[in-house]
Amino acid sequence: MTKEEKRKKQRQAQKWALIQEIQTAHQSGKNISRLAREYELDRKTVKKYLQMTTPPLIHRRKRKTPISPFLDRVIELEAKGQTVSSIDSLLAKKDMPVRFRRCEPP
């Protein structure tokens, strides 16, 4: 398991522990508004947490960047020892919509 996967799993466990803590506090008599203030959450979030019976599933998608379609090529050129400048000029010739150096529009 990678460090990122371990951190993700740990964050999920912490969130589930928080949800269970909120549920326990609600069962002991605290109302939703009070819980929202104490935990600095929106009331709708507290309400959602109170309805949960299993840990939440987190599905995050990686954002696509302008360089995403060229990433394999960039890695390949870097492995061959190409510099950033040379990779940038090679990709600029192939109609790349952004400049590699700063990932900004040309």
C-alpha positions as CSV (number, residue, x, y, z in Angstrom):
1,M,0.0,0.0,0.0
2,T,1.4,3.4,-1.0
3,K,1.7,6.4,1.4
4,E,-1.2,8.1,-0.4
5,E,-3.4,5.1,0.0
6,K,-2.5,4.8,3.7
7,R,-3.3,8.5,4.2
8,K,-6.6,8.1,2.4
9,K,-7.6,5.1,4.5
10,Q,-6.6,7.0,7.7
11,R,-8.7,10.1,6.6
12,Q,-11.7,7.8,5.9
13,A,-11.3,6.2,9.4
14,Q,-11.1,9.6,11.0
15,K,-14.2,10.8,9.2
16,W,-16.2,7.7,10.2
17,A,-15.1,8.1,13.8
18,L,-16.4,11.7,13.7
19,I,-19.7,10.6,12.2
20,Q,-20.1,7.9,15.0
21,E,-19.2,10.6,17.6
22,I,-21.9,12.9,16.2
23,Q,-24.4,10.0,16.2
24,T,-23.6,9.2,19.8
25,A,-24.0,12.8,20.9
26,H,-27.3,13.0,19.1
27,Q,-28.6,9.9,20.8
28,S,-27.6,11.3,24.2
29,G,-29.9,14.3,23.5
30,K,-28.1,17.0,21.7
31,N,-30.1,18.6,18.8
32,I,-28.8,19.0,15.2
33,S,-28.3,22.8,15.5
34,R,-26.1,22.4,18.6
35,L,-24.1,19.6,17.0
36,A,-23.6,21.7,13.9
37,R,-22.2,24.6,16.1
38,E,-20.0,22.3,18.2
39,Y,-18.4,20.5,15.2
40,E,-18.4,23.5,12.9
41,L,-20.5,21.7,10.3
42,D,-23.6,22.7,8.3
43,R,-26.8,21.4,9.7
44,K,-27.5,19.5,6.5
45,T,-24.1,17.7,6.9
46,V,-25.0,16.8,10.5
47,K,-28.3,15.5,9.3
48,K,-26.7,13.4,6.6
49,Y,-24.2,12.0,9.1
50,L,-27.0,11.0,11.4
51,Q,-28.6,9.0,8.6
52,M,-25.4,7.0,7.8
53,T,-25.2,3.4,8.9
54,T,-21.9,2.6,7.1
55,P,-18.7,4.5,6.4
56,P,-19.0,6.9,3.5
57,L,-17.5,5.9,0.2
58,I,-15.1,8.4,-1.2
59,H,-14.8,8.5,-5.0
60,R,-12.6,11.4,-6.1
61,R,-11.7,11.7,-9.7
62,K,-8.3,13.1,-10.7
63,R,-8.6,16.4,-12.5
64,K,-7.5,16.4,-16.1
65,T,-4.8,19.0,-16.8
66,P,-4.0,20.5,-20.2
67,I,-0.9,18.3,-20.3
68,S,-2.7,15.0,-19.5
69,P,-2.9,13.7,-23.1
70,F,0.9,14.2,-23.4
71,L,1.9,12.9,-20.1
72,D,3.1,9.5,-21.3
73,R,5.3,11.2,-23.9
74,V,6.7,13.6,-21.4
75,I,7.7,10.8,-19.1
76,E,9.2,8.9,-22.0
77,L,11.3,11.9,-23.1
78,E,12.3,12.7,-19.5
79,A,13.6,9.1,-19.1
80,K,15.7,9.6,-22.2
81,G,17.4,12.6,-20.6
82,Q,15.6,15.4,-22.4
83,T,15.5,18.7,-20.7
84,V,12.2,20.6,-19.9
85,S,13.0,23.1,-22.6
86,S,13.6,20.4,-25.3
87,I,10.4,18.6,-24.2
88,D,8.5,21.8,-24.4
89,S,9.7,22.6,-27.9
90,L,9.0,19.0,-29.1
91,L,5.5,19.1,-27.8
92,A,4.8,22.6,-29.1
93,K,5.5,21.2,-32.6
94,K,2.8,18.6,-32.1
95,D,0.0,21.1,-31.6
96,M,0.1,21.0,-27.9
97,P,-2.5,23.6,-26.7
98,V,-0.4,24.7,-23.7
99,R,3.3,25.4,-23.0
100,F,4.9,22.7,-20.9
101,R,7.1,25.0,-18.8
102,R,4.2,26.6,-17.0
103,C,1.1,24.8,-18.3
104,E,-0.3,28.1,-19.5
105,P,-2.0,28.8,-22.8
106,P,0.5,29.9,-25.4
